[in-house]
């Protein structure tokens, strides 16, 4: 610390206090600027966090980055959340739930996406939290990482709110709800919303110890196919359509990801975090965006977030749609595209337990009737 730090930052704990709070037995903590003189020409072992500044320090010091086995040692520790970590994540979930409710209350025909986002963020601040990522508050729900652009909320539109809270220790929550701006669902909106909700509930129910996460994704995909057949957007046997991957035209992303000290926990470690030895990402469209494929263990915390989207650019691609021309009701799809249907996603945070999973975000309603009632309040 510099002598004038108290002027700018007030009283700050020293390294020993930080170490004690973290439960670390510290041999020595050395400022990064002095590491070079300490290391000298020695060969040193190091684990380098995968961030730009630490990579730069490693290059200056001429030390080797962590290999895959060293990264896995960290990953194995962070995969399983202890009681204190889960307590922090529950706090983040509570703040997120309050913020979503505030965003619902700020939603009405004639207002804007920005009104809802501002209400969300204000509620987070009031709960002593901050955004865990840039909120996705948009009537363009088919743009998976789309941001608010201040668009007016029109009668008949759907507003997708995918946003997170991060509490003061850095633990995150991540919730998505999709709401009818007017407080009323059209028939097709209600049907597809209920389909996504059934898919989410099936995937959550599948989150049991020993279950492979790819099978959780498959459970959601099968329900999505059932709903799409019932809506006459797809034709055929739902199980066979799921095996073919036809759902990816409407549900083109993975069903979720790890959650913890980051909203996509350990994403900077790449697939080493999400995939154990011997497993690789699938190559098929849609499935290749699955961020996680581990066998679930008690204490692991994941998101479950299936969706149904009508993405114009996807349906304009002959390469992606050609394998499914026999089973797609293209006139029905085109009608929804012309109506700017958008997208529906429902997301909750789930901790694996011995037995039934714990849904950390269960207190935020998600049935179609409950969602409409909250908007109408």
HUJOLIN-V561620 format. One record per pair of residues at least 12 apart in sequence whose ideal C-beta (glycine too) atoms are under 7 Angstrom apart, sorted by the first residue. I is the first residue (numbers start at 1). J is the second residue. D is the distance in Angstrom with one decimal. If there is no record, write none. Layout:
I&J&D  I&J&D
This chain:
15&29&4.3  32&57&5.7  35&61&5.8  36&61&5.7  39&61&6.0  44&63&5.8  46&63&4.8  46&64&6.8  47&66&4.5  47&70&5.1  47&74&6.8  48&65&4.9  48&66&5.5  50&268&4.3  50&269&6.1  51&268&6.8  68&272&5.9  71&269&5.5  71&272&5.4  72&272&6.6  75&266&6.1  75&269&6.2  75&272&6.6  75&273&5.1  78&260&6.3  78&261&7.0  78&265&6.9  78&266&6.1  79&300&5.6  80&297&6.5  80&299&3.7  80&300&6.4  81&260&6.4  81&299&5.2  81&301&5.4  81&351&6.9  85&171&6.3  86&351&6.3  88&167&5.4  88&169&5.3  88&171&3.9  89&171&4.9  89&173&6.4  89&301&6.5  89&360&5.9  90&360&5.8  91&167&4.8  92&129&6.4  92&165&4.6  92&166&6.2  92&167&4.5  92&171&5.5  92&172&5.8  92&173&3.9  93&173&4.4  93&349&6.0  93&360&4.4  93&361&4.9  95&124&5.8  95&127&3.7  95&129&4.2  95&165&4.2  95&167&7.0  96&164&6.2  96&165&4.0  96&173&4.3  96&175&5.1  96&361&6.8  97&361&6.4  97&363&5.4  97&364&4.4  98&123&5.1  98&127&5.9  99&120&4.5  99&123&3.9  99&124&4.9  99&163&6.8  99&165&6.4  100&120&6.9  100&161&6.3  100&175&5.9  100&177&6.0  100&364&5.7  101&374&6.8  102&119&4.3  102&120&6.0  102&122&6.8  102&123&3.9  103&116&4.4  103&119&5.1  103&120&4.2  103&137&6.9  103&161&5.4  104&179&6.2  104&374&4.6  104&375&5.5  105&119&6.7  105&377&6.6  106&119&3.7  107&153&6.5  107&159&5.8  107&179&6.2  107&181&6.1  107&375&5.7  108&153&6.8  109&153&5.9  109&154&6.8  109&155&4.9  109&181&5.8  109&182&5.5  110&152&6.7  110&153&6.7  111&153&5.3  112&150&5.1  112&151&6.4  112&152&5.7  112&153&6.4  113&137&5.2  113&138&5.8  113&139&6.5  113&148&4.0  113&149&6.6  113&150&6.1  113&151&5.2  113&153&7.0  114&148&5.4  114&150&4.5  116&137&5.2  116&159&6.5  116&161&6.7  117&135&5.4  117&137&4.1  117&148&4.7  120&135&6.0  120&137&6.8  120&163&5.6  124&165&5.4  128&168&6.5  129&165&4.3  129&166&6.0  129&167&5.4  130&166&5.4  131&163&6.8  131&164&6.5  131&166&7.0  132&164&3.4  132&165&5.9  132&166&3.9  132&172&3.9  132&173&6.8  132&174&6.8  132&263&4.5  133&164&5.5  133&263&5.0  134&147&6.2  135&163&3.8  136&160&6.7  136&162&4.0  136&163&6.6  137&161&5.2  137&163&6.8  138&160&5.8  139&151&5.6  139&153&6.7  139&157&4.7  139&158&6.7  139&159&5.7  139&342&6.1  140&342&6.1  141&158&6.0  141&160&3.5  141&178&6.4  141&309&6.7  141&342&4.1  141&343&3.2  141&344&6.6  141&345&6.8  142&309&4.3  142&310&5.8  142&311&4.6  142&342&5.3  142&343&4.1  144&253&6.1  153&181&4.4  154&181&6.7  155&181&6.8  155&182&4.9  156&182&6.5  156&186&6.7  157&181&4.7  158&178&5.5  158&180&6.1  158&189&6.4  158&342&5.1  158&344&6.6  159&179&5.3  159&181&5.5  160&176&6.9  160&178&4.8  160&343&6.1  160&345&6.1  161&176&6.7  161&177&5.5  162&176&4.0  162&345&6.5  162&347&6.6  163&175&6.8  164&263&5.1  170&261&5.2  171&260&6.5  171&261&6.2  172&259&6.2  172&260&7.0  172&262&6.3  172&263&4.4  173&349&5.6  173&360&6.9  173&361&6.6  174&259&6.0  174&263&5.1  174&303&5.3  174&347&6.4  174&349&6.1  175&347&5.8  175&348&6.7  175&361&5.2  175&364&6.2  176&305&5.7  176&345&4.7  176&346&6.1  176&347&3.5  177&346&6.6  177&364&6.9  177&366&6.4  177&371&6.6  178&193&6.7  178&344&4.6  178&345&6.0  178&346&6.7  179&371&5.4  179&375&5.3  180&372&6.2  180&375&6.5  183&372&5.2  183&375&4.3  183&376&4.0  184&372&6.6  185&368&5.9  185&372&6.5  188&231&6.7  190&368&5.6  191&231&5.4  192&227&6.6  192&231&6.4  192&308&5.0  192&344&5.8  193&344&5.4  193&368&5.2  194&368&6.0  195&223&6.8  195&224&6.3  195&227&2.7  195&308&6.4  196&306&5.7  196&307&6.0  196&308&5.5  196&344&5.1  196&345&6.9  196&346&5.3  197&346&5.7  197&366&6.3  197&367&6.9  198&223&5.0  198&227&7.0  199&220&4.2  199&223&3.9  199&224&5.1  199&306&4.2  200&220&6.9  200&304&5.7  200&306&5.4  200&346&4.9  202&219&4.9  202&220&6.2  202&223&5.0  203&216&5.0  203&219&5.2  203&220&4.1  203&255&5.6  203&304&4.8  203&306&6.4  204&304&5.2  204&348&6.8  204&350&5.7  204&357&6.2  204&359&6.4  206&219&4.6  207&296&6.1  207&350&5.2  207&352&5.8  207&357&4.3  208&296&6.7  209&296&6.0  209&297&6.0  209&298&5.5  209&352&6.1  209&354&6.3  210&295&5.9  210&296&6.8  211&296&5.1  212&293&6.8  212&295&5.4  213&292&4.9  213&293&5.3  213&294&5.6  213&296&6.2  214&290&6.6  214&293&4.7  216&255&6.0  217&254&6.0  217&255&4.1  217&290&5.7  220&255&4.9  220&306&4.2  221&242&5.1  221&247&4.6  221&251&6.4  222&238&6.5  222&239&6.5  222&242&4.5  224&247&4.8  224&250&6.6  224&251&5.0  224&306&6.3  224&308&6.4  225&238&4.0  225&241&4.5  225&242&4.6  225&246&6.6  225&247&5.2  226&238&4.3  228&250&6.1  232&329&5.6  232&332&5.8  233&329&5.6  233&332&5.4  233&333&6.0  234&246&6.0  234&327&5.5  234&328&6.3  234&329&6.9  235&327&5.1  235&329&6.2  236&327&4.8  241&327&6.1  245&284&5.3  245&286&6.1  245&287&6.7  246&324&5.1  246&327&5.7  248&285&5.2  248&286&2.6  248&287&7.0  249&314&6.7  249&321&6.7  249&324&6.3  249&328&7.0  250&308&4.9  250&309&6.2  251&286&6.9  251&306&6.1  251&307&5.9  251&308&6.0  252&286&4.6  252&289&6.9  252&314&6.8  253&289&4.7  254&289&5.0  254&290&3.4  254&291&5.4  255&304&6.1  255&305&6.5  255&306&5.6  256&292&6.8  256&302&5.2  256&303&3.9  256&304&4.9  256&305&5.3  257&291&4.3  257&292&5.6  257&302&6.7  257&303&5.6  258&273&6.6  258&274&6.6  258&292&5.9  258&302&6.0  259&301&4.9  259&302&6.1  259&303&5.5  259&349&5.7  260&301&6.1  264&291&6.8  274&291&5.1  274&292&4.3  274&293&6.5  274&294&6.9  275&293&5.3  276&294&5.6  279&293&5.3  285&320&6.1  296&352&4.8  297&352&6.2  298&352&5.4  298&353&5.7  298&354&5.4  299&352&6.6  300&352&4.7  301&349&6.6  301&350&6.9  301&351&4.7  302&350&5.6  303&347&5.6  303&349&5.8  304&347&6.7  304&348&5.8  304&350&5.5  305&345&5.8  305&346&6.9  305&347&3.4  307&343&6.0  307&344&5.8  307&345&3.6  308&343&6.9  308&344&5.2  309&343&3.6  310&336&4.9  310&337&5.4  310&341&4.3  310&342&6.9  310&343&7.0  312&337&5.7  315&333&6.3  315&337&6.2  346&366&5.7  348&361&4.5  348&362&6.9  349&361&4.8
